[in-house]
Amino acid sequence: MITKEKIQKTIQNLPDNPEIELVIEKLILHDKIEQGIKDVNEGNVFSGEEVREKSGKWLKYQNTF
């Protein structure tokens, strides 16, 4: 989860009059990055082989339509 301090830093680095969509996009991006770092640190990742296997199955499924 993104901290209040990181939210404040993100907002401070935006232009003076940002569109609300930009603010939301930046906050979501930072939250996703934080979650990714947490997942890596906790070992919640797939190996390259697992990704190839899963994506290969998905691609085969997609080609049936």
PyMOL Python script that loads the backbone (N, CA, C, O; Angstrom):
from pymol import cmd

cmd.read_pdbstr("""\
ATOM      1  N   MET A   1       0.844  -1.178   0.000  1.00  0.00           N
ATOM      2  CA  MET A   1       0.000   0.000   0.000  1.00  0.00           C
ATOM      3  C   MET A   1       0.889   1.240   0.000  1.00  0.00           C
ATOM      4  O   MET A   1       1.900   1.289   0.700  1.00  0.00           O
ATOM      5  N   ILE A   2       0.516   2.212  -0.767  1.00  0.00           N
ATOM      6  CA  ILE A   2       1.279   3.459  -0.854  1.00  0.00           C
ATOM      7  C   ILE A   2       1.018   4.288   0.412  1.00  0.00           C
ATOM      8  O   ILE A   2      -0.107   4.357   0.905  1.00  0.00           O
ATOM      9  N   THR A   3       2.073   4.905   0.916  1.00  0.00           N
ATOM     10  CA  THR A   3       1.953   5.670   2.156  1.00  0.00           C
ATOM     11  C   THR A   3       1.499   7.102   1.872  1.00  0.00           C
ATOM     12  O   THR A   3       1.602   7.593   0.748  1.00  0.00           O
ATOM     13  N   LYS A   4       1.004   7.747   2.901  1.00  0.00           N
ATOM     14  CA  LYS A   4       0.563   9.137   2.798  1.00  0.00           C
ATOM     15  C   LYS A   4       1.722  10.029   2.350  1.00  0.00           C
ATOM     16  O   LYS A   4       1.539  10.941   1.544  1.00  0.00           O
ATOM     17  N   GLU A   5       2.911   9.757   2.878  1.00  0.00           N
ATOM     18  CA  GLU A   5       4.101  10.540   2.514  1.00  0.00           C
ATOM     19  C   GLU A   5       4.398  10.407   1.018  1.00  0.00           C
ATOM     20  O   GLU A   5       4.712  11.396   0.356  1.00  0.00           O
ATOM     21  N   LYS A   6       4.299   9.197   0.490  1.00  0.00           N
ATOM     22  CA  LYS A   6       4.564   8.995  -0.936  1.00  0.00           C
ATOM     23  C   LYS A   6       3.476   9.626  -1.794  1.00  0.00           C
ATOM     24  O   LYS A   6       3.757  10.102  -2.893  1.00  0.00           O
ATOM     25  N   ILE A   7       2.240   9.635  -1.306  1.00  0.00           N
ATOM     26  CA  ILE A   7       1.152  10.315  -2.025  1.00  0.00           C
ATOM     27  C   ILE A   7       1.457  11.804  -2.101  1.00  0.00           C
ATOM     28  O   ILE A   7       1.307  12.427  -3.151  1.00  0.00           O
ATOM     29  N   GLN A   8       1.884  12.363  -0.982  1.00  0.00           N
ATOM     30  CA  GLN A   8       2.208  13.793  -0.947  1.00  0.00           C
ATOM     31  C   GLN A   8       3.362  14.117  -1.888  1.00  0.00           C
ATOM     32  O   GLN A   8       3.317  15.129  -2.587  1.00  0.00           O
ATOM     33  N   LYS A   9       4.402  13.270  -1.918  1.00  0.00           N
ATOM     34  CA  LYS A   9       5.533  13.497  -2.825  1.00  0.00           C
ATOM     35  C   LYS A   9       5.091  13.422  -4.284  1.00  0.00           C
ATOM     36  O   LYS A   9       5.520  14.219  -5.118  1.00  0.00           O
ATOM     37  N   THR A  10       4.236  12.462  -4.575  1.00  0.00           N
ATOM     38  CA  THR A  10       3.738  12.312  -5.941  1.00  0.00           C
ATOM     39  C   THR A  10       2.990  13.562  -6.375  1.00  0.00           C
ATOM     40  O   THR A  10       3.196  14.072  -7.476  1.00  0.00           O
ATOM     41  N   ILE A  11       2.130  14.044  -5.509  1.00  0.00           N
ATOM     42  CA  ILE A  11       1.337  15.237  -5.822  1.00  0.00           C
ATOM     43  C   ILE A  11       2.231  16.468  -5.948  1.00  0.00           C
ATOM     44  O   ILE A  11       1.997  17.313  -6.812  1.00  0.00           O
ATOM     45  N   GLN A  12       3.247  16.579  -5.101  1.00  0.00           N
ATOM     46  CA  GLN A  12       4.159  17.725  -5.173  1.00  0.00           C
ATOM     47  C   GLN A  12       4.932  17.762  -6.489  1.00  0.00           C
ATOM     48  O   GLN A  12       5.310  18.837  -6.954  1.00  0.00           O
ATOM     49  N   ASN A  13       5.168  16.603  -7.090  1.00  0.00           N
ATOM     50  CA  ASN A  13       5.922  16.543  -8.344  1.00  0.00           C
ATOM     51  C   ASN A  13       5.064  16.758  -9.583  1.00  0.00           C
ATOM     52  O   ASN A  13       5.582  16.737 -10.699  1.00  0.00           O
ATOM     53  N   LEU A  14       3.767  16.964  -9.408  1.00  0.00           N
ATOM     54  CA  LEU A  14       2.871  17.211 -10.535  1.00  0.00           C
ATOM     55  C   LEU A  14       2.902  18.692 -10.922  1.00  0.00           C
ATOM     56  O   LEU A  14       3.346  19.531 -10.139  1.00  0.00           O
ATOM     57  N   PRO A  15       2.434  19.005 -12.118  1.00  0.00           N
ATOM     58  CA  PRO A  15       2.319  20.425 -12.504  1.00  0.00           C
ATOM     59  C   PRO A  15       1.376  21.161 -11.540  1.00  0.00           C
ATOM     60  O   PRO A  15       0.643  20.533 -10.775  1.00  0.00           O
ATOM     61  N   ASP A  16       1.405  22.486 -11.588  1.00  0.00           N
ATOM     62  CA  ASP A  16       0.597  23.292 -10.662  1.00  0.00           C
ATOM     63  C   ASP A  16      -0.903  23.051 -10.777  1.00  0.00           C
ATOM     64  O   ASP A  16      -1.604  23.062  -9.765  1.00  0.00           O
ATOM     65  N   ASN A  17      -1.405  22.835 -11.980  1.00  0.00           N
ATOM     66  CA  ASN A  17      -2.839  22.645 -12.186  1.00  0.00           C
ATOM     67  C   ASN A  17      -3.101  21.354 -12.968  1.00  0.00           C
ATOM     68  O   ASN A  17      -3.539  21.406 -14.117  1.00  0.00           O
ATOM     69  N   PRO A  18      -2.837  20.209 -12.358  1.00  0.00           N
ATOM     70  CA  PRO A  18      -2.994  18.955 -13.103  1.00  0.00           C
ATOM     71  C   PRO A  18      -4.467  18.565 -13.271  1.00  0.00           C
ATOM     72  O   PRO A  18      -5.313  18.905 -12.445  1.00  0.00           O
ATOM     73  N   GLU A  19      -4.746  17.857 -14.340  1.00  0.00           N
ATOM     74  CA  GLU A  19      -6.064  17.269 -14.519  1.00  0.00           C
ATOM     75  C   GLU A  19      -6.207  16.172 -13.469  1.00  0.00           C
ATOM     76  O   GLU A  19      -5.225  15.519 -13.116  1.00  0.00           O
ATOM     77  N   ILE A  20      -7.406  15.968 -12.976  1.00  0.00           N
ATOM     78  CA  ILE A  20      -7.631  14.961 -11.943  1.00  0.00           C
ATOM     79  C   ILE A  20      -7.251  13.568 -12.451  1.00  0.00           C
ATOM     80  O   ILE A  20      -6.792  12.727 -11.678  1.00  0.00           O
ATOM     81  N   GLU A  21      -7.441  13.324 -13.750  1.00  0.00           N
ATOM     82  CA  GLU A  21      -7.081  12.030 -14.321  1.00  0.00           C
ATOM     83  C   GLU A  21      -5.586  11.758 -14.180  1.00  0.00           C
ATOM     84  O   GLU A  21      -5.181  10.627 -13.908  1.00  0.00           O
ATOM     85  N   LEU A  22      -4.764  12.795 -14.366  1.00  0.00           N
ATOM     86  CA  LEU A  22      -3.320  12.650 -14.221  1.00  0.00           C
ATOM     87  C   LEU A  22      -2.952  12.296 -12.781  1.00  0.00           C
ATOM     88  O   LEU A  22      -2.105  11.436 -12.542  1.00  0.00           O
ATOM     89  N   VAL A  23      -3.591  12.962 -11.831  1.00  0.00           N
ATOM     90  CA  VAL A  23      -3.327  12.700 -10.421  1.00  0.00           C
ATOM     91  C   VAL A  23      -3.662  11.243 -10.094  1.00  0.00           C
ATOM     92  O   VAL A  23      -2.883  10.548  -9.442  1.00  0.00           O
ATOM     93  N   ILE A  24      -4.819  10.799 -10.551  1.00  0.00           N
ATOM     94  CA  ILE A  24      -5.255   9.423 -10.284  1.00  0.00           C
ATOM     95  C   ILE A  24      -4.313   8.428 -10.948  1.00  0.00           C
ATOM     96  O   ILE A  24      -3.915   7.442 -10.328  1.00  0.00           O
ATOM     97  N   GLU A  25      -3.953   8.678 -12.209  1.00  0.00           N
ATOM     98  CA  GLU A  25      -3.034   7.783 -12.924  1.00  0.00           C
ATOM     99  C   GLU A  25      -1.698   7.657 -12.198  1.00  0.00           C
ATOM    100  O   GLU A  25      -1.177   6.552 -12.041  1.00  0.00           O
ATOM    101  N   LYS A  26      -1.148   8.776 -11.760  1.00  0.00           N
ATOM    102  CA  LYS A  26       0.146   8.757 -11.069  1.00  0.00           C
ATOM    103  C   LYS A  26       0.055   7.999  -9.745  1.00  0.00           C
ATOM    104  O   LYS A  26       0.948   7.222  -9.408  1.00  0.00           O
ATOM    105  N   LEU A  27      -1.019   8.226  -9.000  1.00  0.00           N
ATOM    106  CA  LEU A  27      -1.178   7.536  -7.726  1.00  0.00           C
ATOM    107  C   LEU A  27      -1.348   6.026  -7.928  1.00  0.00           C
ATOM    108  O   LEU A  27      -0.785   5.227  -7.180  1.00  0.00           O
ATOM    109  N   ILE A  28      -2.121   5.645  -8.936  1.00  0.00           N
ATOM    110  CA  ILE A  28      -2.293   4.222  -9.233  1.00  0.00           C
ATOM    111  C   ILE A  28      -0.969   3.615  -9.663  1.00  0.00           C
ATOM    112  O   ILE A  28      -0.617   2.520  -9.222  1.00  0.00           O
ATOM    113  N   LEU A  29      -0.234   4.310 -10.517  1.00  0.00           N
ATOM    114  CA  LEU A  29       1.069   3.811 -10.967  1.00  0.00           C
ATOM    115  C   LEU A  29       1.996   3.569  -9.785  1.00  0.00           C
ATOM    116  O   LEU A  29       2.607   2.506  -9.685  1.00  0.00           O
ATOM    117  N   HIS A  30       2.105   4.539  -8.894  1.00  0.00           N
ATOM    118  CA  HIS A  30       2.986   4.396  -7.738  1.00  0.00           C
ATOM    119  C   HIS A  30       2.527   3.259  -6.824  1.00  0.00           C
ATOM    120  O   HIS A  30       3.353   2.537  -6.264  1.00  0.00           O
ATOM    121  N   ASP A  31       1.213   3.101  -6.676  1.00  0.00           N
ATOM    122  CA  ASP A  31       0.691   2.013  -5.863  1.00  0.00           C
ATOM    123  C   ASP A  31       1.029   0.658  -6.482  1.00  0.00           C
ATOM    124  O   ASP A  31       1.408  -0.269  -5.766  1.00  0.00           O
ATOM    125  N   LYS A  32       0.898   0.534  -7.797  1.00  0.00           N
ATOM    126  CA  LYS A  32       1.218  -0.726  -8.488  1.00  0.00           C
ATOM    127  C   LYS A  32       2.711  -1.037  -8.375  1.00  0.00           C
ATOM    128  O   LYS A  32       3.089  -2.195  -8.197  1.00  0.00           O
ATOM    129  N   ILE A  33       3.549  -0.025  -8.474  1.00  0.00           N
ATOM    130  CA  ILE A  33       4.997  -0.235  -8.322  1.00  0.00           C
ATOM    131  C   ILE A  33       5.311  -0.714  -6.909  1.00  0.00           C
ATOM    132  O   ILE A  33       6.088  -1.651  -6.726  1.00  0.00           O
ATOM    133  N   GLU A  34       4.709  -0.073  -5.915  1.00  0.00           N
ATOM    134  CA  GLU A  34       4.914  -0.493  -4.524  1.00  0.00           C
ATOM    135  C   GLU A  34       4.476  -1.946  -4.332  1.00  0.00           C
ATOM    136  O   GLU A  34       5.168  -2.726  -3.678  1.00  0.00           O
ATOM    137  N   GLN A  35       3.323  -2.305  -4.905  1.00  0.00           N
ATOM    138  CA  GLN A  35       2.829  -3.674  -4.766  1.00  0.00           C
ATOM    139  C   GLN A  35       3.773  -4.652  -5.462  1.00  0.00           C
ATOM    140  O   GLN A  35       4.021  -5.740  -4.943  1.00  0.00           O
ATOM    141  N   GLY A  36       4.301  -4.281  -6.626  1.00  0.00           N
ATOM    142  CA  GLY A  36       5.244  -5.140  -7.333  1.00  0.00           C
ATOM    143  C   GLY A  36       6.516  -5.375  -6.540  1.00  0.00           C
ATOM    144  O   GLY A  36       7.018  -6.498  -6.480  1.00  0.00           O
ATOM    145  N   ILE A  37       7.032  -4.329  -5.937  1.00  0.00           N
ATOM    146  CA  ILE A  37       8.237  -4.459  -5.107  1.00  0.00           C
ATOM    147  C   ILE A  37       7.953  -5.368  -3.916  1.00  0.00           C
ATOM    148  O   ILE A  37       8.775  -6.215  -3.565  1.00  0.00           O
ATOM    149  N   LYS A  38       6.794  -5.191  -3.300  1.00  0.00           N
ATOM    150  CA  LYS A  38       6.411  -6.040  -2.164  1.00  0.00           C
ATOM    151  C   LYS A  38       6.316  -7.501  -2.604  1.00  0.00           C
ATOM    152  O   LYS A  38       6.812  -8.390  -1.911  1.00  0.00           O
ATOM    153  N   ASP A  39       5.682  -7.755  -3.753  1.00  0.00           N
ATOM    154  CA  ASP A  39       5.556  -9.125  -4.266  1.00  0.00           C
ATOM    155  C   ASP A  39       6.920  -9.757  -4.508  1.00  0.00           C
ATOM    156  O   ASP A  39       7.139 -10.917  -4.160  1.00  0.00           O
ATOM    157  N   VAL A  40       7.833  -9.004  -5.100  1.00  0.00           N
ATOM    158  CA  VAL A  40       9.181  -9.526  -5.347  1.00  0.00           C
ATOM    159  C   VAL A  40       9.871  -9.860  -4.027  1.00  0.00           C
ATOM    160  O   VAL A  40      10.461 -10.931  -3.883  1.00  0.00           O
ATOM    161  N   ASN A  41       9.795  -8.952  -3.078  1.00  0.00           N
ATOM    162  CA  ASN A  41      10.442  -9.174  -1.784  1.00  0.00           C
ATOM    163  C   ASN A  41       9.868 -10.377  -1.039  1.00  0.00           C
ATOM    164  O   ASN A  41      10.572 -11.036  -0.274  1.00  0.00           O
ATOM    165  N   GLU A  42       8.578 -10.659  -1.267  1.00  0.00           N
ATOM    166  CA  GLU A  42       7.927 -11.792  -0.604  1.00  0.00           C
ATOM    167  C   GLU A  42       8.018 -13.070  -1.426  1.00  0.00           C
ATOM    168  O   GLU A  42       7.550 -14.121  -0.988  1.00  0.00           O
ATOM    169  N   GLY A  43       8.611 -12.993  -2.609  1.00  0.00           N
ATOM    170  CA  GLY A  43       8.748 -14.175  -3.451  1.00  0.00           C
ATOM    171  C   GLY A  43       7.498 -14.538  -4.220  1.00  0.00           C
ATOM    172  O   GLY A  43       7.394 -15.652  -4.734  1.00  0.00           O
ATOM    173  N   ASN A  44       6.553 -13.633  -4.311  1.00  0.00           N
ATOM    174  CA  ASN A  44       5.304 -13.875  -5.051  1.00  0.00           C
ATOM    175  C   ASN A  44       5.487 -13.522  -6.522  1.00  0.00           C
ATOM    176  O   ASN A  44       4.888 -12.570  -7.022  1.00  0.00           O
ATOM    177  N   VAL A  45       6.315 -14.291  -7.202  1.00  0.00           N
ATOM    178  CA  VAL A  45       6.622 -14.032  -8.609  1.00  0.00           C
ATOM    179  C   VAL A  45       6.597 -15.348  -9.389  1.00  0.00           C
ATOM    180  O   VAL A  45       6.641 -16.430  -8.802  1.00  0.00           O
ATOM    181  N   PHE A  46       6.527 -15.241 -10.703  1.00  0.00           N
ATOM    182  CA  PHE A  46       6.606 -16.396 -11.590  1.00  0.00           C
ATOM    183  C   PHE A  46       7.982 -16.429 -12.229  1.00  0.00           C
ATOM    184  O   PHE A  46       8.569 -15.386 -12.517  1.00  0.00           O
ATOM    185  N   SER A  47       8.490 -17.625 -12.447  1.00  0.00           N
ATOM    186  CA  SER A  47       9.749 -17.757 -13.185  1.00  0.00           C
ATOM    187  C   SER A  47       9.473 -17.495 -14.666  1.00  0.00           C
ATOM    188  O   SER A  47       8.319 -17.482 -15.097  1.00  0.00           O
ATOM    189  N   GLY A  48      10.527 -17.288 -15.431  1.00  0.00           N
ATOM    190  CA  GLY A  48      10.369 -17.084 -16.867  1.00  0.00           C
ATOM    191  C   GLY A  48       9.680 -18.259 -17.524  1.00  0.00           C
ATOM    192  O   GLY A  48       8.838 -18.079 -18.403  1.00  0.00           O
ATOM    193  N   GLU A  49      10.032 -19.458 -17.104  1.00  0.00           N
ATOM    194  CA  GLU A  49       9.415 -20.666 -17.663  1.00  0.00           C
ATOM    195  C   GLU A  49       7.920 -20.722 -17.345  1.00  0.00           C
ATOM    196  O   GLU A  49       7.115 -21.087 -18.201  1.00  0.00           O
ATOM    197  N   GLU A  50       7.552 -20.363 -16.125  1.00  0.00           N
ATOM    198  CA  GLU A  50       6.136 -20.354 -15.746  1.00  0.00           C
ATOM    199  C   GLU A  50       5.351 -19.343 -16.584  1.00  0.00           C
ATOM    200  O   GLU A  50       4.221 -19.613 -16.992  1.00  0.00           O
ATOM    201  N   VAL A  51       5.946 -18.196 -16.835  1.00  0.00           N
ATOM    202  CA  VAL A  51       5.284 -17.173 -17.656  1.00  0.00           C
ATOM    203  C   VAL A  51       5.090 -17.686 -19.075  1.00  0.00           C
ATOM    204  O   VAL A  51       4.016 -17.521 -19.654  1.00  0.00           O
ATOM    205  N   ARG A  52       6.132 -18.312 -19.645  1.00  0.00           N
ATOM    206  CA  ARG A  52       6.008 -18.848 -21.003  1.00  0.00           C
ATOM    207  C   ARG A  52       4.915 -19.917 -21.074  1.00  0.00           C
ATOM    208  O   ARG A  52       4.134 -19.957 -22.024  1.00  0.00           O
ATOM    209  N   GLU A  53       4.872 -20.771 -20.070  1.00  0.00           N
ATOM    210  CA  GLU A  53       3.869 -21.834 -20.046  1.00  0.00           C
ATOM    211  C   GLU A  53       2.454 -21.253 -19.951  1.00  0.00           C
ATOM    212  O   GLU A  53       1.561 -21.642 -20.705  1.00  0.00           O
ATOM    213  N   LYS A  54       2.264 -20.324 -19.022  1.00  0.00           N
ATOM    214  CA  LYS A  54       0.942 -19.726 -18.833  1.00  0.00           C
ATOM    215  C   LYS A  54       0.519 -18.901 -20.044  1.00  0.00           C
ATOM    216  O   LYS A  54      -0.634 -18.969 -20.468  1.00  0.00           O
ATOM    217  N   SER A  55       1.437 -18.127 -20.599  1.00  0.00           N
ATOM    218  CA  SER A  55       1.077 -17.306 -21.753  1.00  0.00           C
ATOM    219  C   SER A  55       0.844 -18.174 -22.981  1.00  0.00           C
ATOM    220  O   SER A  55      -0.005 -17.847 -23.811  1.00  0.00           O
ATOM    221  N   GLY A  56       1.579 -19.273 -23.113  1.00  0.00           N
ATOM    222  CA  GLY A  56       1.356 -20.181 -24.228  1.00  0.00           C
ATOM    223  C   GLY A  56      -0.037 -20.774 -24.183  1.00  0.00           C
ATOM    224  O   GLY A  56      -0.704 -20.874 -25.213  1.00  0.00           O
ATOM    225  N   LYS A  57      -0.487 -21.169 -22.995  1.00  0.00           N
ATOM    226  CA  LYS A  57      -1.847 -21.699 -22.839  1.00  0.00           C
ATOM    227  C   LYS A  57      -2.876 -20.630 -23.156  1.00  0.00           C
ATOM    228  O   LYS A  57      -3.880 -20.906 -23.814  1.00  0.00           O
ATOM    229  N   TRP A  58      -2.635 -19.413 -22.695  1.00  0.00           N
ATOM    230  CA  TRP A  58      -3.565 -18.315 -22.935  1.00  0.00           C
ATOM    231  C   TRP A  58      -3.649 -18.012 -24.424  1.00  0.00           C
ATOM    232  O   TRP A  58      -4.738 -17.819 -24.963  1.00  0.00           O
ATOM    233  N   LEU A  59      -2.489 -17.968 -25.092  1.00  0.00           N
ATOM    234  CA  LEU A  59      -2.477 -17.663 -26.520  1.00  0.00           C
ATOM    235  C   LEU A  59      -3.197 -18.751 -27.316  1.00  0.00           C
ATOM    236  O   LEU A  59      -3.902 -18.440 -28.276  1.00  0.00           O
ATOM    237  N   LYS A  60      -3.033 -20.005 -26.940  1.00  0.00           N
ATOM    238  CA  LYS A  60      -3.747 -21.087 -27.618  1.00  0.00           C
ATOM    239  C   LYS A  60      -5.249 -20.922 -27.433  1.00  0.00           C
ATOM    240  O   LYS A  60      -6.018 -21.128 -28.372  1.00  0.00           O
ATOM    241  N   TYR A  61      -5.670 -20.554 -26.233  1.00  0.00           N
ATOM    242  CA  TYR A  61      -7.084 -20.347 -25.943  1.00  0.00           C
ATOM    243  C   TYR A  61      -7.628 -19.178 -26.768  1.00  0.00           C
ATOM    244  O   TYR A  61      -8.733 -19.269 -27.303  1.00  0.00           O
ATOM    245  N   GLN A  62      -6.886 -18.102 -26.878  1.00  0.00           N
ATOM    246  CA  GLN A  62      -7.323 -16.924 -27.610  1.00  0.00           C
ATOM    247  C   GLN A  62      -7.499 -17.207 -29.095  1.00  0.00           C
ATOM    248  O   GLN A  62      -8.361 -16.619 -29.749  1.00  0.00           O
ATOM    249  N   ASN A  63      -6.682 -18.107 -29.624  1.00  0.00           N
ATOM    250  CA  ASN A  63      -6.742 -18.416 -31.055  1.00  0.00           C
ATOM    251  C   ASN A  63      -7.912 -19.322 -31.415  1.00  0.00           C
ATOM    252  O   ASN A  63      -8.121 -19.593 -32.598  1.00  0.00           O
ATOM    253  N   THR A  64      -8.677 -19.795 -30.449  1.00  0.00           N
ATOM    254  CA  THR A  64      -9.816 -20.645 -30.737  1.00  0.00           C
ATOM    255  C   THR A  64     -11.064 -19.849 -31.073  1.00  0.00           C
ATOM    256  O   THR A  64     -12.071 -20.437 -31.467  1.00  0.00           O
ATOM    257  N   PHE A  65     -11.031 -18.555 -30.933  1.00  0.00           N
ATOM    258  CA  PHE A  65     -12.203 -17.709 -31.229  1.00  0.00           C
ATOM    259  C   PHE A  65     -12.189 -17.220 -32.644  1.00  0.00           C
ATOM    260  O   PHE A  65     -13.097 -16.499 -33.057  1.00  0.00           O
TER     261      PHE A  65
END
""", "prot")
cmd.dss("prot")
cmd.show_as("cartoon", "prot")
cmd.util.cbc("prot")
cmd.orient("prot")
